[in-house]
């Protein structure tokens, strides 16, 4: 994982610059342990580089750290899939 706050929180940058819907975003995957959740709760966060609203896309929980890493590998640099995620939730940030 690229960034880490504690053993119960992991972040990884999926894209430094992603254009979606006329705006530019930085995209991070955030995995965190949560009370009452088996494994890791996964969110993909689209952070606007200029102005606009943050967009959060909840993904199914990951059962293990290995599954979190697999998701990072699948999504990192996959601009087409990230744009689909961003476009499908525009305005839900």
Backbone atoms as SQL, in Angstrom:
CREATE TABLE atoms (id INTEGER PRIMARY KEY, chain TEXT, resi INTEGER, resn TEXT, atom TEXT, x REAL, y REAL, z REAL);
INSERT INTO atoms VALUES
  (1, 'A', 1, 'UNK', 'N', 0.847, -1.175, 0.000),
  (2, 'A', 1, 'UNK', 'CA', 0.000, 0.000, 0.000),
  (3, 'A', 1, 'UNK', 'C', 0.895, 1.241, 0.000),
  (4, 'A', 2, 'UNK', 'N', 0.485, 2.224, -0.689),
  (5, 'A', 2, 'UNK', 'CA', 1.296, 3.418, -0.836),
  (6, 'A', 2, 'UNK', 'C', 1.260, 4.280, 0.420),
  (7, 'A', 3, 'UNK', 'N', 0.079, 4.520, 0.951),
  (8, 'A', 3, 'UNK', 'CA', -0.066, 5.377, 2.119),
  (9, 'A', 3, 'UNK', 'C', -0.760, 4.590, 3.218),
  (10, 'A', 4, 'UNK', 'N', -0.421, 4.869, 4.456),
  (11, 'A', 4, 'UNK', 'CA', -1.062, 4.138, 5.536),
  (12, 'A', 4, 'UNK', 'C', -1.139, 5.003, 6.778),
  (13, 'A', 5, 'UNK', 'N', -2.307, 5.028, 7.416),
  (14, 'A', 5, 'UNK', 'CA', -2.470, 5.771, 8.660),
  (15, 'A', 5, 'UNK', 'C', -2.222, 4.869, 9.857),
  (16, 'A', 6, 'UNK', 'N', -2.732, 3.667, 9.793),
  (17, 'A', 6, 'UNK', 'CA', -2.521, 2.679, 10.845),
  (18, 'A', 6, 'UNK', 'C', -2.765, 1.316, 10.230),
  (19, 'A', 7, 'UNK', 'N', -2.644, 0.284, 11.036),
  (20, 'A', 7, 'UNK', 'CA', -2.856, -1.057, 10.500),
  (21, 'A', 7, 'UNK', 'C', -4.319, -1.293, 10.139),
  (22, 'A', 8, 'UNK', 'N', -5.222, -0.414, 10.551),
  (23, 'A', 8, 'UNK', 'CA', -6.634, -0.583, 10.238),
  (24, 'A', 8, 'UNK', 'C', -7.102, 0.376, 9.140),
  (25, 'A', 9, 'UNK', 'N', -6.158, 1.046, 8.474),
  (26, 'A', 9, 'UNK', 'CA', -6.508, 2.036, 7.449),
  (27, 'A', 9, 'UNK', 'C', -5.442, 2.021, 6.367),
  (28, 'A', 10, 'UNK', 'N', -5.835, 1.814, 5.110),
  (29, 'A', 10, 'UNK', 'CA', -4.877, 1.804, 4.007),
  (30, 'A', 10, 'UNK', 'C', -5.398, 2.675, 2.876),
  (31, 'A', 11, 'UNK', 'N', -4.497, 3.411, 2.228),
  (32, 'A', 11, 'UNK', 'CA', -4.848, 4.224, 1.070),
  (33, 'A', 11, 'UNK', 'C', -3.866, 3.927, -0.050),
  (34, 'A', 12, 'UNK', 'N', -4.366, 3.991, -1.280),
  (35, 'A', 12, 'UNK', 'CA', -3.485, 3.821, -2.429),
  (36, 'A', 12, 'UNK', 'C', -3.965, 4.729, -3.551),
  (37, 'A', 13, 'UNK', 'N', -3.047, 5.495, -4.140),
  (38, 'A', 13, 'UNK', 'CA', -3.379, 6.371, -5.259),
  (39, 'A', 13, 'UNK', 'C', -3.560, 5.534, -6.516),
  (40, 'A', 14, 'UNK', 'N', -4.752, 5.588, -7.103),
  (41, 'A', 14, 'UNK', 'CA', -5.047, 4.846, -8.327),
  (42, 'A', 14, 'UNK', 'C', -4.755, 5.666, -9.576),
  (43, 'A', 15, 'UNK', 'N', -4.940, 6.995, -9.481),
  (44, 'A', 15, 'UNK', 'CA', -4.672, 7.885, -10.622),
  (45, 'A', 15, 'UNK', 'C', -4.346, 9.275, -10.098),
  (46, 'A', 16, 'UNK', 'N', -3.271, 9.864, -10.614),
  (47, 'A', 16, 'UNK', 'CA', -2.921, 11.230, -10.234),
  (48, 'A', 16, 'UNK', 'C', -3.823, 12.247, -10.904),
  (49, 'A', 17, 'UNK', 'N', -4.146, 12.003, -12.167),
  (50, 'A', 17, 'UNK', 'CA', -5.013, 12.902, -12.930),
  (51, 'A', 17, 'UNK', 'C', -5.948, 12.064, -13.778),
  (52, 'A', 18, 'UNK', 'N', -7.248, 12.213, -13.534),
  (53, 'A', 18, 'UNK', 'CA', -8.257, 11.499, -14.310),
  (54, 'A', 18, 'UNK', 'C', -9.327, 12.496, -14.710),
  (55, 'A', 19, 'UNK', 'N', -9.545, 12.642, -16.009),
  (56, 'A', 19, 'UNK', 'CA', -10.581, 13.542, -16.506),
  (57, 'A', 19, 'UNK', 'C', -11.882, 12.769, -16.592),
  (58, 'A', 20, 'UNK', 'N', -12.931, 13.323, -15.990),
  (59, 'A', 20, 'UNK', 'CA', -14.242, 12.670, -15.991),
  (60, 'A', 20, 'UNK', 'C', -15.318, 13.742, -15.924),
  (61, 'A', 21, 'UNK', 'N', -16.209, 13.726, -16.890),
  (62, 'A', 21, 'UNK', 'CA', -17.327, 14.672, -16.873),
  (63, 'A', 21, 'UNK', 'C', -16.905, 16.123, -16.908),
  (64, 'A', 22, 'UNK', 'N', -15.810, 16.431, -17.587),
  (65, 'A', 22, 'UNK', 'CA', -15.351, 17.809, -17.694),
  (66, 'A', 22, 'UNK', 'C', -14.553, 18.309, -16.502),
  (67, 'A', 23, 'UNK', 'N', -14.324, 17.462, -15.522),
  (68, 'A', 23, 'UNK', 'CA', -13.529, 17.837, -14.348),
  (69, 'A', 23, 'UNK', 'C', -12.327, 16.897, -14.253),
  (70, 'A', 24, 'UNK', 'N', -11.326, 17.323, -13.503),
  (71, 'A', 24, 'UNK', 'CA', -10.123, 16.510, -13.309),
  (72, 'A', 24, 'UNK', 'C', -10.031, 16.100, -11.842),
  (73, 'A', 25, 'UNK', 'N', -9.722, 14.816, -11.627),
  (74, 'A', 25, 'UNK', 'CA', -9.682, 14.250, -10.279),
  (75, 'A', 25, 'UNK', 'C', -8.383, 13.506, -10.020),
  (76, 'A', 26, 'UNK', 'N', -8.003, 13.437, -8.744),
  (77, 'A', 26, 'UNK', 'CA', -7.056, 12.456, -8.228),
  (78, 'A', 26, 'UNK', 'C', -7.935, 11.347, -7.665),
  (79, 'A', 27, 'UNK', 'N', -7.503, 10.091, -7.822),
  (80, 'A', 27, 'UNK', 'CA', -8.355, 8.977, -7.407),
  (81, 'A', 27, 'UNK', 'C', -7.592, 8.088, -6.431),
  (82, 'A', 28, 'UNK', 'N', -8.190, 7.836, -5.268),
  (83, 'A', 28, 'UNK', 'CA', -7.595, 6.995, -4.232),
  (84, 'A', 28, 'UNK', 'C', -8.521, 5.841, -3.880),
  (85, 'A', 29, 'UNK', 'N', -7.934, 4.692, -3.573),
  (86, 'A', 29, 'UNK', 'CA', -8.676, 3.593, -2.980),
  (87, 'A', 29, 'UNK', 'C', -8.393, 3.639, -1.486),
  (88, 'A', 30, 'UNK', 'N', -9.456, 3.622, -0.678),
  (89, 'A', 30, 'UNK', 'CA', -9.320, 3.647, 0.773),
  (90, 'A', 30, 'UNK', 'C', -9.918, 2.352, 1.313),
  (91, 'A', 31, 'UNK', 'N', -9.137, 1.622, 2.088),
  (92, 'A', 31, 'UNK', 'CA', -9.589, 0.379, 2.723),
  (93, 'A', 31, 'UNK', 'C', -9.474, 0.577, 4.227),
  (94, 'A', 32, 'UNK', 'N', -10.549, 0.261, 4.938),
  (95, 'A', 32, 'UNK', 'CA', -10.509, 0.451, 6.387),
  (96, 'A', 32, 'UNK', 'C', -11.290, -0.649, 7.096),
  (97, 'A', 33, 'UNK', 'N', -10.774, -1.007, 8.234),
  (98, 'A', 33, 'UNK', 'CA', -11.479, -1.949, 9.101),
  (99, 'A', 33, 'UNK', 'C', -12.588, -1.159, 9.788),
  (100, 'A', 34, 'UNK', 'N', -13.760, -1.739, 9.870),
  (101, 'A', 34, 'UNK', 'CA', -14.876, -1.050, 10.511),
  (102, 'A', 34, 'UNK', 'C', -15.582, -2.009, 11.453),
  (103, 'A', 35, 'UNK', 'N', -16.156, -1.470, 12.501),
  (104, 'A', 35, 'UNK', 'CA', -16.889, -2.278, 13.459),
  (105, 'A', 35, 'UNK', 'C', -18.043, -2.973, 12.755),
  (106, 'A', 36, 'UNK', 'N', -18.177, -4.263, 12.976),
  (107, 'A', 36, 'UNK', 'CA', -19.268, -5.024, 12.391),
  (108, 'A', 36, 'UNK', 'C', -19.053, -5.440, 10.946),
  (109, 'A', 37, 'UNK', 'N', -17.836, -5.201, 10.404),
  (110, 'A', 37, 'UNK', 'CA', -17.537, -5.562, 9.019),
  (111, 'A', 37, 'UNK', 'C', -16.431, -6.603, 9.023),
  (112, 'A', 38, 'UNK', 'N', -16.672, -7.722, 8.350),
  (113, 'A', 38, 'UNK', 'CA', -15.619, -8.721, 8.179),
  (114, 'A', 38, 'UNK', 'C', -14.652, -8.215, 7.116),
  (115, 'A', 39, 'UNK', 'N', -13.378, -8.246, 7.376),
  (116, 'A', 39, 'UNK', 'CA', -12.388, -7.806, 6.395),
  (117, 'A', 39, 'UNK', 'C', -12.294, -6.291, 6.306),
  (118, 'A', 40, 'UNK', 'N', -12.250, -5.775, 5.072),
  (119, 'A', 40, 'UNK', 'CA', -12.001, -4.362, 4.810),
  (120, 'A', 40, 'UNK', 'C', -13.167, -3.719, 4.075),
  (121, 'A', 41, 'UNK', 'N', -13.575, -2.547, 4.517),
  (122, 'A', 41, 'UNK', 'CA', -14.573, -1.747, 3.821),
  (123, 'A', 41, 'UNK', 'C', -13.813, -0.932, 2.768),
  (124, 'A', 42, 'UNK', 'N', -14.252, -0.982, 1.502),
  (125, 'A', 42, 'UNK', 'CA', -13.514, -0.381, 0.387),
  (126, 'A', 42, 'UNK', 'C', -14.295, 0.782, -0.213),
  (127, 'A', 43, 'UNK', 'N', -13.613, 1.915, -0.400),
  (128, 'A', 43, 'UNK', 'CA', -14.187, 3.085, -1.049),
  (129, 'A', 43, 'UNK', 'C', -13.182, 3.628, -2.055),
  (130, 'A', 44, 'UNK', 'N', -13.673, 3.985, -3.247),
  (131, 'A', 44, 'UNK', 'CA', -12.852, 4.697, -4.223),
  (132, 'A', 44, 'UNK', 'C', -13.273, 6.158, -4.137),
  (133, 'A', 45, 'UNK', 'N', -12.290, 7.042, -3.897),
  (134, 'A', 45, 'UNK', 'CA', -12.574, 8.459, -3.682),
  (135, 'A', 45, 'UNK', 'C', -11.989, 9.270, -4.833),
  (136, 'A', 46, 'UNK', 'N', -12.847, 10.063, -5.478),
  (137, 'A', 46, 'UNK', 'CA', -12.456, 10.965, -6.559),
  (138, 'A', 46, 'UNK', 'C', -12.356, 12.366, -5.962),
  (139, 'A', 47, 'UNK', 'N', -11.125, 12.886, -5.860),
  (140, 'A', 47, 'UNK', 'CA', -10.876, 14.196, -5.267),
  (141, 'A', 47, 'UNK', 'C', -10.690, 15.220, -6.378),
  (142, 'A', 48, 'UNK', 'N', -11.543, 16.256, -6.449),
  (143, 'A', 48, 'UNK', 'CA', -11.408, 17.249, -7.519),
  (144, 'A', 48, 'UNK', 'C', -10.081, 17.990, -7.403),
  (145, 'A', 49, 'UNK', 'N', -9.421, 18.189, -8.554),
  (146, 'A', 49, 'UNK', 'CA', -8.131, 18.873, -8.550),
  (147, 'A', 49, 'UNK', 'C', -8.306, 20.382, -8.540),
  (148, 'A', 50, 'UNK', 'N', -9.435, 20.888, -9.009),
  (149, 'A', 50, 'UNK', 'CA', -9.689, 22.331, -8.987),
  (150, 'A', 50, 'UNK', 'C', -10.853, 22.631, -8.058),
  (151, 'A', 51, 'UNK', 'N', -12.044, 22.572, -8.589),
  (152, 'A', 51, 'UNK', 'CA', -13.222, 22.816, -7.757),
  (153, 'A', 51, 'UNK', 'C', -14.249, 21.737, -8.054),
  (154, 'A', 52, 'UNK', 'N', -15.238, 21.652, -7.220),
  (155, 'A', 52, 'UNK', 'CA', -16.266, 20.631, -7.402),
  (156, 'A', 52, 'UNK', 'C', -16.370, 19.762, -6.175),
  (157, 'A', 53, 'UNK', 'N', -17.252, 18.793, -6.264),
  (158, 'A', 53, 'UNK', 'CA', -17.521, 17.919, -5.133),
  (159, 'A', 53, 'UNK', 'C', -16.705, 16.635, -5.202),
  (160, 'A', 54, 'UNK', 'N', -16.320, 16.157, -4.050),
  (161, 'A', 54, 'UNK', 'CA', -15.682, 14.849, -3.930),
  (162, 'A', 54, 'UNK', 'C', -16.732, 13.786, -4.250),
  (163, 'A', 55, 'UNK', 'N', -16.326, 12.733, -4.940),
  (164, 'A', 55, 'UNK', 'CA', -17.216, 11.625, -5.263),
  (165, 'A', 55, 'UNK', 'C', -16.671, 10.378, -4.572),
  (166, 'A', 56, 'UNK', 'N', -17.548, 9.657, -3.883),
  (167, 'A', 56, 'UNK', 'CA', -17.163, 8.413, -3.216),
  (168, 'A', 56, 'UNK', 'C', -17.970, 7.266, -3.789),
  (169, 'A', 57, 'UNK', 'N', -17.272, 6.188, -4.135),
  (170, 'A', 57, 'UNK', 'CA', -17.921, 4.986, -4.662),
  (171, 'A', 57, 'UNK', 'C', -17.586, 3.828, -3.720),
  (172, 'A', 58, 'UNK', 'N', -18.615, 3.286, -3.085),
  (173, 'A', 58, 'UNK', 'CA', -18.431, 2.145, -2.195),
  (174, 'A', 58, 'UNK', 'C', -18.338, 0.870, -3.025),
  (175, 'A', 59, 'UNK', 'N', -17.349, 0.034, -2.740),
  (176, 'A', 59, 'UNK', 'CA', -17.198, -1.264, -3.388),
  (177, 'A', 59, 'UNK', 'C', -17.524, -2.354, -2.376),
  (178, 'A', 60, 'UNK', 'N', -17.757, -3.583, -2.841),
  (179, 'A', 60, 'UNK', 'CA', -17.982, -4.684, -1.889),
  (180, 'A', 60, 'UNK', 'C', -16.778, -4.846, -0.952),
  (181, 'A', 61, 'UNK', 'N', -17.039, -5.299, 0.242),
  (182, 'A', 61, 'UNK', 'CA', -15.976, -5.512, 1.228),
  (183, 'A', 61, 'UNK', 'C', -14.949, -6.509, 0.709),
  (184, 'A', 62, 'UNK', 'N', -13.709, -6.311, 1.105),
  (185, 'A', 62, 'UNK', 'CA', -12.623, -7.240, 0.790),
  (186, 'A', 62, 'UNK', 'C', -12.389, -8.115, 2.017),
  (187, 'A', 63, 'UNK', 'N', -12.264, -9.405, 1.798),
  (188, 'A', 63, 'UNK', 'CA', -12.119, -10.342, 2.913),
  (189, 'A', 63, 'UNK', 'C', -10.729, -10.300, 3.544),
  (190, 'A', 64, 'UNK', 'N', -9.712, -9.881, 2.767),
  (191, 'A', 64, 'UNK', 'CA', -8.340, -9.944, 3.282),
  (192, 'A', 64, 'UNK', 'C', -7.493, -8.819, 2.680),
  (193, 'A', 65, 'UNK', 'N', -6.300, -8.636, 3.248),
  (194, 'A', 65, 'UNK', 'CA', -5.355, -7.673, 2.703),
  (195, 'A', 65, 'UNK', 'C', -4.966, -8.063, 1.280),
  (196, 'A', 66, 'UNK', 'N', -4.855, -9.356, 1.011),
  (197, 'A', 66, 'UNK', 'CA', -4.524, -9.819, -0.343),
  (198, 'A', 66, 'UNK', 'C', -5.604, -9.395, -1.339),
  (199, 'A', 67, 'UNK', 'N', -6.856, -9.440, -0.925),
  (200, 'A', 67, 'UNK', 'CA', -7.947, -9.012, -1.805),
  (201, 'A', 67, 'UNK', 'C', -7.897, -7.505, -2.042),
  (202, 'A', 68, 'UNK', 'N', -7.517, -6.731, -1.026),
  (203, 'A', 68, 'UNK', 'CA', -7.343, -5.287, -1.203),
  (204, 'A', 68, 'UNK', 'C', -6.252, -5.039, -2.238),
  (205, 'A', 69, 'UNK', 'N', -5.139, -5.738, -2.119),
  (206, 'A', 69, 'UNK', 'CA', -4.043, -5.584, -3.084),
  (207, 'A', 69, 'UNK', 'C', -4.483, -5.952, -4.502),
  (208, 'A', 70, 'UNK', 'N', -5.299, -7.017, -4.630),
  (209, 'A', 70, 'UNK', 'CA', -5.806, -7.426, -5.939),
  (210, 'A', 70, 'UNK', 'C', -6.667, -6.313, -6.551),
  (211, 'A', 71, 'UNK', 'N', -7.521, -5.691, -5.740),
  (212, 'A', 71, 'UNK', 'CA', -8.342, -4.585, -6.221),
  (213, 'A', 71, 'UNK', 'C', -7.480, -3.415, -6.688),
  (214, 'A', 72, 'UNK', 'N', -6.439, -3.088, -5.925),
  (215, 'A', 72, 'UNK', 'CA', -5.524, -2.018, -6.313),
  (216, 'A', 72, 'UNK', 'C', -4.900, -2.337, -7.667),
  (217, 'A', 73, 'UNK', 'N', -4.434, -3.571, -7.846),
  (218, 'A', 73, 'UNK', 'CA', -3.817, -3.984, -9.104),
  (219, 'A', 73, 'UNK', 'C', -4.808, -3.871, -10.262),
  (220, 'A', 74, 'UNK', 'N', -6.061, -4.269, -10.032),
  (221, 'A', 74, 'UNK', 'CA', -7.083, -4.202, -11.083),
  (222, 'A', 74, 'UNK', 'C', -7.426, -2.773, -11.472),
  (223, 'A', 75, 'UNK', 'N', -7.452, -1.866, -10.494),
  (224, 'A', 75, 'UNK', 'CA', -7.933, -0.513, -10.749),
  (225, 'A', 75, 'UNK', 'C', -6.828, 0.495, -11.080),
  (226, 'A', 76, 'UNK', 'N', -5.627, 0.264, -10.589),
  (227, 'A', 76, 'UNK', 'CA', -4.541, 1.222, -10.791),
  (228, 'A', 76, 'UNK', 'C', -4.255, 1.380, -12.286),
  (229, 'A', 77, 'UNK', 'N', -4.385, 2.614, -12.778),
  (230, 'A', 77, 'UNK', 'CA', -4.117, 2.892, -14.182),
  (231, 'A', 77, 'UNK', 'C', -5.218, 2.452, -15.133),
  (232, 'A', 78, 'UNK', 'N', -6.308, 1.891, -14.628),
  (233, 'A', 78, 'UNK', 'CA', -7.425, 1.455, -15.459),
  (234, 'A', 78, 'UNK', 'C', -8.400, 2.632, -15.604),
  (235, 'A', 79, 'UNK', 'N', -7.979, 3.633, -16.403),
  (236, 'A', 79, 'UNK', 'CA', -8.743, 4.869, -16.522),
  (237, 'A', 79, 'UNK', 'C', -10.164, 4.637, -17.015),
  (238, 'A', 80, 'UNK', 'N', -10.351, 3.702, -17.933),
  (239, 'A', 80, 'UNK', 'CA', -11.693, 3.441, -18.459),
  (240, 'A', 80, 'UNK', 'C', -12.641, 3.013, -17.330),
  (241, 'A', 81, 'UNK', 'N', -12.203, 2.068, -16.527),
  (242, 'A', 81, 'UNK', 'CA', -13.045, 1.578, -15.420),
  (243, 'A', 81, 'UNK', 'C', -13.272, 2.666, -14.368),
  (244, 'A', 82, 'UNK', 'N', -12.230, 3.442, -14.079),
  (245, 'A', 82, 'UNK', 'CA', -12.381, 4.526, -13.109),
  (246, 'A', 82, 'UNK', 'C', -13.365, 5.575, -13.613),
  (247, 'A', 83, 'UNK', 'N', -13.319, 5.902, -14.911),
  (248, 'A', 83, 'UNK', 'CA', -14.276, 6.859, -15.475),
  (249, 'A', 83, 'UNK', 'C', -15.708, 6.330, -15.389),
  (250, 'A', 84, 'UNK', 'N', -15.881, 5.021, -15.621),
  (251, 'A', 84, 'UNK', 'CA', -17.205, 4.421, -15.483),
  (252, 'A', 84, 'UNK', 'C', -17.713, 4.577, -14.049),
  (253, 'A', 85, 'UNK', 'N', -16.828, 4.348, -13.087),
  (254, 'A', 85, 'UNK', 'CA', -17.215, 4.481, -11.674),
  (255, 'A', 85, 'UNK', 'C', -17.579, 5.926, -11.362),
  (256, 'A', 86, 'UNK', 'N', -16.773, 6.852, -11.853),
  (257, 'A', 86, 'UNK', 'CA', -16.992, 8.276, -11.597),
  (258, 'A', 86, 'UNK', 'C', -18.278, 8.751, -12.274),
  (259, 'A', 87, 'UNK', 'N', -18.462, 8.387, -13.523),
  (260, 'A', 87, 'UNK', 'CA', -19.642, 8.823, -14.278),
  (261, 'A', 87, 'UNK', 'C', -20.933, 8.242, -13.750),
  (262, 'A', 88, 'UNK', 'N', -20.866, 7.048, -13.188),
  (263, 'A', 88, 'UNK', 'CA', -22.060, 6.403, -12.664),
  (264, 'A', 88, 'UNK', 'C', -22.529, 6.970, -11.352),
  (265, 'A', 89, 'UNK', 'N', -21.702, 7.853, -10.738),
  (266, 'A', 89, 'UNK', 'CA', -22.073, 8.388, -9.418),
  (267, 'A', 89, 'UNK', 'C', -21.987, 9.896, -9.379),
  (268, 'A', 90, 'UNK', 'N', -21.781, 10.554, -10.518),
  (269, 'A', 90, 'UNK', 'CA', -21.616, 12.016, -10.530),
  (270, 'A', 90, 'UNK', 'C', -22.742, 12.675, -9.743),
  (271, 'A', 91, 'UNK', 'N', -22.348, 13.562, -8.836),
  (272, 'A', 91, 'UNK', 'CA', -23.316, 14.266, -8.016),
  (273, 'A', 91, 'UNK', 'C', -23.655, 13.560, -6.715),
  (274, 'A', 92, 'UNK', 'N', -23.119, 12.375, -6.489),
  (275, 'A', 92, 'UNK', 'CA', -23.395, 11.638, -5.260),
  (276, 'A', 92, 'UNK', 'C', -22.260, 11.744, -4.261),
  (277, 'A', 93, 'UNK', 'N', -21.443, 12.797, -4.334),
  (278, 'A', 93, 'UNK', 'CA', -20.298, 12.914, -3.446),
  (279, 'A', 93, 'UNK', 'C', -20.648, 13.400, -2.155);
